[in-house]
Amino acid sequence: HAGIDGLENFEGFARIDQSPIGRTPRSNPATFTGIFDRLRKIFAETPLAKMRGYDAGRFSFNKRGGRCEKCQGEGQIPLDMQFLGETWVECPSCRGARYNRETLEVLFKGKNIAEVLDMTVAEARAFFRAQPSVAGALETLDAVGLGYLKLGQPAPTLSGGEAQRLKLALELSKIKKGPTLYLLDEPTTGLHWDDVRLLLKLLFRLRDAGHTLIVIEHNSDVVRCADWLVELGPGGGNGGGNLIFAGTPEALRRRADTPTARFL
């Protein structure tokens, strides 16, 4: 194709896939969604933090001062397994807490920053219900079916489906000034059918907010929900690439001469 028409109708573009949100234990749902920045500000406003002169940076595990220096705020240290490759084990100094003793002495409603990061999204939502800056983002994460995830769960332990839903939740929490074009390439890969249901709910929320989604997908449940279908074929690879149908799912179901129609 020589070009694409209609992009002037969009003010933004985003590609959402199942790639990891980070490669190290320092990346987690709280840091990815921006919740961590708000949590650090909350802890910096506590009486003990003010008395000691701690600012929000004290509660970051990416900076010296408040973090455990043995693991540099990762809570884990790499262990060389020689022929088996590298693995991660709990830091013997902070025992996975990421922070030094002085930082962990600062409490908000009886919990330190490490204990908050060890909460699930659902637990944190109840704990911070009186803090609007955090409650809204936690509500979105819970709504996309991630209430069981811990705020500080290391990114390398998240599945592709979980990473994808985190990205969708982040997009849903943003204030969009205008219509955005989203591109998703086979978003249901590796997902349980119940996760597919949650994914569809998120896609509908984006669509109903005035955005447009282009989804490359083979899952028949997703195909049935499309407003407009484009089928390429008739085969795959060198045997495909031709436009064999464009229209609504209802129109496709009335045909029997395309591979997708037979599944619908």
DRENNULO-705373 format. One line per 4 residues: number of its first residue (from 1); their letters; for each residue x, y, z of C-alpha. Coordinates in steps of 0.02 Angstrom, whole numbers, plus 32768, in hexadecimal, padded with zeros to 4 digits. Example, Ala and Ser with C-alpha at 12.3 -4.5 7.8 and 13.67 -1.06 7.14 Angstrom:
# DRENNULO-705373
1	as	8267 7F1F 8186 | 82AC 7FCB 8165 .
***
This chain:
# DRENNULO-705373
1	hagi	8000 8000 8000 | 803A 80AF 7FD8 | 7FEC 8105 806E | 7F62 8111 80EE .
5	dgle	7ED1 818B 80EE | 7E70 81D3 8180 | 7EFB 81EA 8200 | 7ECB 82A1 820F .
9	nfeg	7E33 8266 8272 | 7EA1 822C 8302 | 7F04 828D 8382 | 7F67 81F8 83C3 .
13	fari	7FA5 8149 839B | 7FCF 80B9 840F | 8004 8005 83F4 | 7FD4 7F8E 847F .
17	dqsp	8024 7EE2 8484 | 8059 7E5B 84FE | 810E 7E91 850A | 8154 7EA2 85BC .
21	igrt	813B 7F46 861A | 81EE 7F37 8659 | 8283 7EC3 8661 | 82BB 7ED4 8716 .
25	prsn	8269 7EBB 87C2 | 8267 7F79 87D7 | 81DD 7F83 8755 | 8132 7F56 8798 .
29	patf	8079 7F84 8785 | 808A 8018 87FD | 811C 8067 879F | 80D2 8044 86F3 .
33	tgif	802A 8094 8717 | 806E 812A 8776 | 801E 80F3 881A | 80C9 80E6 886B .
37	drlr	80EB 81A0 8856 | 804A 81C8 88B3 | 8071 814A 893C | 811B 8198 895A .
41	kifa	80CD 8244 896C | 8051 8200 89EB | 80DE 81B6 8A54 | 8143 8257 8A46 .
45	etpl	80B0 82B4 8A96 | 80AF 8248 8B34 | 80E7 829B 8BD7 | 8184 8230 8BED .
49	akmr	81BC 824D 8B39 | 81A8 8309 8B4F | 8205 8306 8BF4 | 8297 82A8 8BA5 .
53	gyda	8296 8312 8B08 | 8269 8284 8A94 | 8221 82B6 89EC | 81CB 8244 896E .
57	grfs	8274 8210 8929 | 829C 81BA 89CD | 8217 8138 89A5 | 8258 8111 88F8 .
61	fnkr	82B9 806F 88E3 | 830F 80B9 884B | 8373 8137 88B2 | 83F5 812E 893B .
65	ggrc	83BD 8161 89E8 | 8322 80FD 8A0E | 833F 805E 89AF | 83A0 7FC3 89E2 .
69	ekcq	844B 7FD4 8993 | 8470 7F1A 899A | 83EF 7EF9 8911 | 83E1 7FAF 88D7 .
73	gegq	8327 7FB1 88F7 | 82FD 7F14 8894 | 82D4 7EA7 892A | 8330 7E1B 88D1 .
77	ipld	83E1 7DF8 889C | 841B 7D97 8803 | 8465 7CEB 8821 | 84D9 7CA3 879E .
81	mqfl	84A4 7BF0 8779 | 8535 7BD8 8700 | 84F5 7B5E 867C | 843E 7B7C 86AC .
85	getw	8442 7C38 8696 | 841E 7CC3 8711 | 8391 7CBE 8790 | 8353 7D34 8817 .
89	vecp	834C 7D14 88D3 | 830B 7D7C 8965 | 8385 7E01 89A4 | 83CF 7DC3 8A49 .
93	scrg	83E2 7E76 8A8A | 8332 7EBF 8A76 | 82DC 7E15 8A61 | 8280 7E52 89C8 .
97	aryn	8243 7EF6 8A14 | 82AE 7F60 899C | 82C9 7FE9 8A1F | 833D 8009 8AB2 .
101	retl	8304 8005 8B68 | 82F3 80C2 8B7C | 827F 80D1 8AE7 | 8214 8040 8B23 .
105	evlf	81F8 809A 8BC9 | 8188 8118 8B70 | 80D3 80DD 8B79 | 8031 8111 8B27 .
109	kgkn	7F97 80CC 8B7F | 8009 804D 8BD3 | 805C 800E 8B33 | 8109 8033 8AEC .
113	iaev	812C 804A 8A33 | 8166 7F95 8A1E | 80C6 7F52 8A6D | 805E 7FBF 89F9 .
117	ldmt	80BB 7F7D 8960 | 8097 7ECD 899E | 7FDB 7EF0 899B | 7F6F 7EB2 890D .
121	vaea	7F14 7F32 88A4 | 7E71 7F04 88FA | 7EBE 7F17 89A8 | 7F0F 7FBC 897B .
125	raff	7E6B 7FFD 8933 | 7E17 7FE5 89DC | 7EAD 8029 8A3B | 7EBB 80CA 89D4 .
129	raqp	7E02 80E8 89B6 | 7E11 8194 8A09 | 7EA2 81C9 8998 | 7E56 81FA 88EF .
133	svag	7F00 8209 889A | 7F1B 814E 88B1 | 7E6B 8109 88BF | 7E39 8131 880B .
137	alet	7ECD 80D8 87BD | 7EB6 8041 882F | 7DFE 8038 8800 | 7E2D 802F 8748 .
141	ldav	7EA9 7FA2 8768 | 7E26 7F43 87CA | 7DA7 7F5E 8740 | 7E17 7F0D 86BE .
145	glgy	7E24 7E6E 8726 | 7ECD 7E90 8778 | 7E90 7E9E 882B | 7EFA 7E08 885C .
149	lklg	7F9F 7E54 8822 | 8015 7E9B 88A5 | 8045 7F51 888A | 80FE 7F26 8897 .
153	qpap	80FA 7E83 8836 | 8199 7E7C 87CD | 8179 7E98 8714 | 81D7 7DFA 86DC .
157	tlsg	8156 7D8F 8739 | 80C0 7DD9 86DD | 8071 7D7A 864D | 8059 7DC7 85A2 .
161	geaq	7F9F 7DD6 85C0 | 7FBB 7E30 8665 | 8036 7EA8 8614 | 7FB8 7ECB 858B .
165	rlkl	7F2D 7EF1 8606 | 7F9F 7F65 8668 | 7FBE 7FC6 85C7 | 7F04 7FCD 85A3 .
169	alel	7EE0 8007 8655 | 7F62 8090 8642 | 7F0F 80CA 85A1 | 7E64 80C9 85F4 .
173	skik	7EA4 8133 8684 | 7EED 81B9 8611 | 7E8C 8255 85E8 | 7E80 8257 852B .
177	kgpt	7E67 82FD 84D2 | 7E2D 82AC 8431 | 7E13 8207 83D6 | 7EA3 818B 83DA .
181	lyll	7EC9 80FD 8362 | 7EFA 805C 83BC | 7F51 7FCA 8366 | 7F4C 7F1D 83B6 .
185	dept	7FA1 7E86 8367 | 7F50 7DE1 839D | 7F2B 7E1D 844F | 7ED7 7D78 8482 .
189	tglh	7F74 7D0E 8469 | 7F8C 7CA0 8503 | 7EF2 7CE4 855C | 7E71 7C7B 85B7 .
193	wddv	7DBF 7C92 8576 | 7D92 7CF5 8612 | 7E25 7D69 85F2 | 7DE6 7D80 8540 .
197	rlll	7D40 7DB8 8589 | 7D98 7E3A 85F5 | 7DFF 7E73 8560 | 7D62 7E8F 84F9 .
201	kllf	7D16 7EF9 8585 | 7DB1 7F68 8581 | 7DAD 7F79 84C5 | 7CF5 7FAA 84CC .
205	rlrd	7D1D 802F 854F | 7D9F 807B 84DD | 7D29 8074 8448 | 7C9A 80C1 84AB .
209	aght	7D0E 814E 84E0 | 7D1D 8181 842A | 7DBC 8127 83F9 | 7DDD 80B0 8368 .
213	livi	7E2C 8004 8376 | 7E7D 7F9E 82ED | 7E8D 7EEB 832C | 7EE9 7E63 82CD .
217	ehns	7E9A 7DC6 8312 | 7E64 7D12 82EC | 7DFC 7CF4 8389 | 7D48 7CDD 8350 .
221	dvvr	7D01 7D2C 83EF | 7D5F 7DCC 83CA | 7D35 7DC5 8310 | 7C7B 7DBA 8337 .
225	cadw	7C84 7E59 839F | 7CD4 7EC5 8318 | 7C76 7F57 82CD | 7CCE 7F3B 8227 .
229	lvel	7D30 7EA5 81E7 | 7DBB 7E9A 8167 | 7DEC 7DE9 8136 | 7E8B 7DC7 80D7 .
233	gpgg	7EAE 7D21 8083 | 7E82 7CA8 8045 | 7F19 7C54 8095 | 7FAC 7C87 8100 .
237	gngg	8058 7CC6 80CF | 8074 7CC4 8014 | 7FC7 7C79 7FFE | 7F6E 7D10 8047 .
241	gnli	7F74 7DCC 804C | 7EDB 7DE9 7FDF | 7E41 7E46 801C | 7DB5 7DC5 8019 .
245	fagt	7D36 7E1C 8089 | 7D12 7EC5 80D9 | 7C73 7EE5 8139 | 7C13 7EBD 81D8 .
249	peal	7C18 7E15 8232 | 7B60 7DFE 8206 | 7B87 7E11 814D | 7C18 7D97 815A .
253	rrra	7BAC 7D13 81AE | 7B39 7D13 8117 | 7BC8 7CD9 80AA | 7C19 7C2F 80A1 .
257	dtpt	7CAA 7C4F 802D | 7D2B 7C91 80A9 | 7D8A 7C33 8132 | 7D4D 7CA9 81BC .
261	arfl	7C96 7CA0 8188 | 7C93 7BE5 81A8 | 7CC9 7C01 825D | 7C49 7C8A 827E .
***
